[in-house]
Amino acid sequence: MSFLGSWQFAAGVASTLAVMGVAVAIVSAVAPAARPQAQPSSTFTCTVTRVHDGDGPIWCAEGPKVRLTAIAARELDGTCNEGHPCPAASAQAAQQALWRLARGQKLRCEATGMSYKRVTAWCWRQDGVELNCAMVKTGTVLRWEKFDRQQRMCR
């Protein structure tokens, strides 16, 4: 290969690598935004179609699954996860309480983050009832102070 041929080959490789680098940079910059993730303080509407247990997920007709911020319920098998508050009420009692409060409701929710592919949020019914607080008042879930350091619940 002549000097000119070597130079052209090297220039071609460098050009390809530069283009690949730009592509990687573009993909890196775009990829996180392409994944639907709620940003803290973003608000959204949730028309409730189903609930799993006492703290969520709540399935929304609009797409997201919501976990209610700053509360803890028993798991459906009756256990409590290590390090989580553990209410005395059964998981089924909490699930039924949440279903009674949320069934068919159109909620206004304020996202606080993500947990296990669910949006964590404070949610209010159209009549102004804060769902997180209402669940604590049922006695079937506990306030989780770790996630309510600003003491927003029940205000």
BATORTOR-748982 format. One record per residue (C-alpha): residue number from 0; residue in three letters; x, y, z. Coordinates in steps of 0.1 Angstrom, whole numbers. Example, Ala and Ser with C-alpha at 12.3 -4.5 7.8 and 13.67 -1.06 7.14 Angstrom:
[pt 0 ALA [123 -45 78]],
[pt 1 SER [137 -11 71]],
% end
This chain:
[pt 0 MET [0 0 0]],
[pt 1 SER [14 34 -10]],
[pt 2 PHE [17 63 14]],
[pt 3 LEU [-13 79 -1]],
[pt 4 GLY [-33 47 1]],
[pt 5 SER [-23 43 38]],
[pt 6 TRP [-33 79 45]],
[pt 7 GLN [-66 74 28]],
[pt 8 PHE [-73 42 47]],
[pt 9 ALA [-64 59 80]],
[pt 10 ALA [-85 89 72]],
[pt 11 GLY [-114 66 63]],
[pt 12 VAL [-110 47 96]],
[pt 13 ALA [-108 80 115]],
[pt 14 SER [-139 93 98]],
[pt 15 THR [-158 61 105]],
[pt 16 LEU [-148 62 141]],
[pt 17 ALA [-157 99 144]],
[pt 18 VAL [-191 92 129]],
[pt 19 MET [-196 62 153]],
[pt 20 GLY [-185 84 182]],
[pt 21 VAL [-211 110 172]],
[pt 22 ALA [-237 83 169]],
[pt 23 VAL [-228 69 203]],
[pt 24 ALA [-230 104 218]],
[pt 25 ILE [-264 110 202]],
[pt 26 VAL [-278 77 213]],
[pt 27 SER [-264 83 248]],
[pt 28 ALA [-280 117 249]],
[pt 29 VAL [-314 106 235]],
[pt 30 ALA [-318 72 252]],
[pt 31 PRO [-326 84 287]],
[pt 32 ALA [-352 108 273]],
[pt 33 ALA [-367 81 251]],
[pt 34 ARG [-376 60 282]],
[pt 35 PRO [-408 73 298]],
[pt 36 GLN [-399 84 333]],
[pt 37 ALA [-417 108 355]],
[pt 38 GLN [-396 137 367]],
[pt 39 PRO [-401 148 403]],
[pt 40 SER [-428 175 405]],
[pt 41 SER [-443 166 372]],
[pt 42 THR [-481 162 373]],
[pt 43 PHE [-502 138 354]],
[pt 44 THR [-537 124 354]],
[pt 45 CYS [-545 88 363]],
[pt 46 THR [-579 72 356]],
[pt 47 VAL [-578 42 379]],
[pt 48 THR [-586 9 363]],
[pt 49 ARG [-571 -16 389]],
[pt 50 VAL [-551 -18 421]],
[pt 51 HIS [-526 -44 432]],
[pt 52 ASP [-523 -39 469]],
[pt 53 GLY [-526 -11 495]],
[pt 54 ASP [-498 11 482]],
[pt 55 GLY [-498 2 445]],
[pt 56 PRO [-493 -2 418]],
[pt 57 ILE [-524 15 407]],
[pt 58 TRP [-530 10 370]],
[pt 59 CYS [-540 41 350]],
[pt 60 ALA [-559 41 318]],
[pt 61 GLU [-534 67 306]],
[pt 62 GLY [-505 42 309]],
[pt 63 PRO [-484 46 340]],
[pt 64 LYS [-484 24 370]],
[pt 65 VAL [-484 44 403]],
[pt 66 ARG [-470 36 437]],
[pt 67 LEU [-483 59 464]],
[pt 68 THR [-455 79 480]],
[pt 69 ALA [-447 77 517]],
[pt 70 ILE [-470 48 527]],
[pt 71 ALA [-463 11 533]],
[pt 72 ALA [-487 -18 531]],
[pt 73 ARG [-482 -55 536]],
[pt 74 GLU [-473 -76 505]],
[pt 75 LEU [-502 -97 492]],
[pt 76 ASP [-486 -128 507]],
[pt 77 GLY [-490 -112 542]],
[pt 78 THR [-453 -104 546]],
[pt 79 CYS [-435 -71 551]],
[pt 80 ASN [-402 -63 534]],
[pt 81 GLU [-372 -58 556]],
[pt 82 GLY [-368 -22 565]],
[pt 83 HIS [-403 -12 556]],
[pt 84 PRO [-430 -2 581]],
[pt 85 CYS [-452 -32 588]],
[pt 86 PRO [-489 -24 594]],
[pt 87 ALA [-510 -48 615]],
[pt 88 ALA [-538 -49 588]],
[pt 89 SER [-538 -76 562]],
[pt 90 ALA [-527 -70 527]],
[pt 91 GLN [-562 -78 515]],
[pt 92 ALA [-578 -52 538]],
[pt 93 ALA [-554 -26 524]],
[pt 94 GLN [-561 -36 489]],
[pt 95 GLN [-598 -34 494]],
[pt 96 ALA [-595 0 511]],
[pt 97 LEU [-575 14 482]],
[pt 98 TRP [-599 0 457]],
[pt 99 ARG [-629 16 475]],
[pt 100 LEU [-611 49 476]],
[pt 101 ALA [-597 48 440]],
[pt 102 ARG [-621 27 419]],
[pt 103 GLY [-630 47 387]],
[pt 104 GLN [-615 79 401]],
[pt 105 LYS [-597 104 379]],
[pt 106 LEU [-567 113 400]],
[pt 107 ARG [-543 143 398]],
[pt 108 CYS [-509 129 407]],
[pt 109 GLU [-476 146 414]],
[pt 110 ALA [-446 124 406]],
[pt 111 THR [-418 121 431]],
[pt 112 GLY [-396 96 413]],
[pt 113 MET [-396 60 401]],
[pt 114 SER [-396 26 420]],
[pt 115 TYR [-396 -8 403]],
[pt 116 LYS [-408 7 369]],
[pt 117 ARG [-437 25 387]],
[pt 118 VAL [-441 62 392]],
[pt 119 THR [-441 72 428]],
[pt 120 ALA [-466 99 435]],
[pt 121 TRP [-489 119 457]],
[pt 122 CYS [-524 116 443]],
[pt 123 TRP [-556 135 448]],
[pt 124 ARG [-591 126 439]],
[pt 125 GLN [-613 152 421]],
[pt 126 ASP [-630 159 454]],
[pt 127 GLY [-597 170 469]],
[pt 128 VAL [-590 139 490]],
[pt 129 GLU [-553 131 491]],
[pt 130 LEU [-553 93 485]],
[pt 131 ASN [-520 87 503]],
[pt 132 CYS [-534 103 535]],
[pt 133 ALA [-568 86 531]],
[pt 134 MET [-551 53 530]],
[pt 135 VAL [-533 60 563]],
[pt 136 LYS [-566 71 578]],
[pt 137 THR [-581 37 569]],
[pt 138 GLY [-556 21 593]],
[pt 139 THR [-545 -5 567]],
[pt 140 VAL [-512 12 558]],
[pt 141 LEU [-486 31 577]],
[pt 142 ARG [-470 65 569]],
[pt 143 TRP [-434 59 558]],
[pt 144 GLU [-415 88 573]],
[pt 145 LYS [-384 81 553]],
[pt 146 PHE [-403 93 522]],
[pt 147 ASP [-422 121 538]],
[pt 148 ARG [-395 140 554]],
[pt 149 GLN [-412 173 545]],
[pt 150 GLN [-443 160 563]],
[pt 151 ARG [-466 167 533]],
[pt 152 MET [-490 139 541]],
[pt 153 CYS [-524 148 554]],
[pt 154 ARG [-520 186 549]],
% end
